[in-house]
């Protein structure tokens, strides 16, 4: 609704009059700004690189805006008294200044407010795992009984962003893992055990599919990983990435010899899957199994003398666990009667082998005797391999639960103490990895 005011200006001596018409909004002749500029900053001390994705700042409970751990953001805010809250703060960090903060905005003016955040180094937990409890999949760590869960990596809530398959360095100071945090392709990343020092190690040949586990060399100086059916060796700092198989065939399942000089793996370069050993630089590949059956899942014994593997050479497509001398001498020997046995893993002292058969986890002596079903709960259905505790007394693994998600369980090697330590609930917990020391 408009009001009209008129005024006449009469110029003497002029033959005409000038009519001036002014239009104005009812109640006001002009309007000024109704908002001001709010600059919010954050200053983080301590383990400042713990959360590379930064924080989230919101005014009056509105939509959050990203804020770097030592950065600032300018917001256009309505005049009046407003609350400003800082979110996305890691569990081992504390906001030392008032949170939320209260600011008074005046139209057309600029106001500043700052948050001081202090972060302590995370206490190192012995079991690393991945979980999508925050939509995106991140790396976490917990105590052996499931307590004290801490988040080590952070991504914004997006199910496309996944940190997976954590692998401890031999000295227990770092964790390597696969991640899609920079796009759709899997890359190798590493982080310190206390949550600091997040580092991207590879720019890969664009691997779309879930990758095989990363394996560290015994001295912690190198890793071996699989990209698109090829085996690569990379330096622990990411400075070198070398394709050591470079074969048109499919190669996978790499595992280091204890001295770090050789790598065992499976390959179908002979028309069927066989167990090979090669030098760490890819030279001198040698077929250890030479059988028309399918041989896979090589696992090097801690003393370096033998390699366990699975094979269906006994017929009917049923797999059994065999061992072969790592130097290629002698014939492969079956350890246990075929029962669809999969994924052998040596105990740290080399005295036992854990494996999966018929939906349960078994433990047997290294010579194949004294086999024991330690889960004995069909259909238990562990989803992946097993992880030994450093003392060789307990095994961690993940399994499908009634929720439809994976949860992490542990069991003692004598079959006692079967229990969940990270049950699934409304999200998945998987790929447990036990710190070696």
Number of C-alpha atoms within 10 A of each C-alpha: 5 8 10 10 9 9 10 10 10 12 10 8 6 8 7 10 11 11 11 10 11 10 11 14 12 11 8 7 8 8 7 7 11 14 18 20 19 22 16 20 19 21 16 21 14 12 18 21 16 27 24 15 16 23 20 17 23 18 20 13 11 10 9 15 15 17 21 18 24 16 14 17 14 15 18 11 20 18 18 13 11 17 14 22 19 24 18 16 16 17 13 16 20 14 18 11 11 13 14 18 15 15 17 14 21 18 16 13 13 16 16 13 14 16 21 17 20 15 20 15 15 19 14 19 20 20 24 28 25 25 24 22 15 14 17 18 28 25 27 22 28 22 16 17 13 17 12 12 15 21 22 25 21 24 19 16 13 13 12 14 22 26 28 26 23 31 25 27 26 18 12 17 16 23 25 28 25 26 26 19 22 11 12 15 18 26 24 23 23 26 22 20 24 21 28 20 17 19 14 19 21 18 12 13 11 13 16 13 11 13 19 16 20 20 24 25 24 17 13 18 14 20 25 25 24 20 21 16 20 18 23 21 24 20 18 21 15 18 9 13 19 14 17 18 22 14 14 10 14 16 24 24 23 26 26 24 25 17 12 18 13 20 26 27 25 24 26 19 13 12 10 14 24 26 29 25 26 19 17 21 15 18 12 12 16 15 18 21 21 16 15 13 17 20 26 25 23 30 24 26 25 17 12 16 14 19 27 27 29 26 27 20 17 13 11 8 13 16 24 23 29 23 23 22 19 20 13 17 9 10 12 19 14 19 18 16 14 21 13 17 24 24 20 25 24 25 24 18 12 16 14 22 24 27 20 23 19 15 19 18 27 22 26 20 17 19 14 18 12 11 16 16 18 20 25 14 12 9 10 15 18 23 16 15 19 24 23 25 22 16 11 17 13 20 24 24 23 28 24 19 17 9 13 13 17 25 27 24 23 26 19 18 23 14 17 12 14 18 15 18 18 23 22 24 15 12 17 24 28 28 28 31 23 26 25 17 13
